[in-house]
């Protein structure tokens, strides 16, 4: 199992993965990324097994005001794991990578909403 950032050439495979897990179209996830002015492939983390993306977490870079001061925020989303890979701690490992990424990007606040 390889844990790393998404490679540019894997973008379509990533949208297909998200579509398969969330039941949306791959185009939805492509547009969601492409229409985000702060989108960064380095903020998409994946677990890859034998060349196939099996789990992913994405960081959405946003800003908020806290006590009148602008603060960078890491929105955690598109957390997804293929059903046959669940229960193995893949998302937990990716979330640890996300925390390191946000610390390096000076994002002192993070948020995760679930459905």
Buried (B, 14 or more C-beta within 10 A) or exposed (E): EEBEBBEEEBBEBBBBBBBBBEEEEBEEBBEBBEEBEEBBBEBBBBBBBEEEBBBBBBBBBBEEEEEEEEBBBBBBBBBBBBEEBEEBEBBEBBBBBBBEBBEEBEBEBBEEEEE
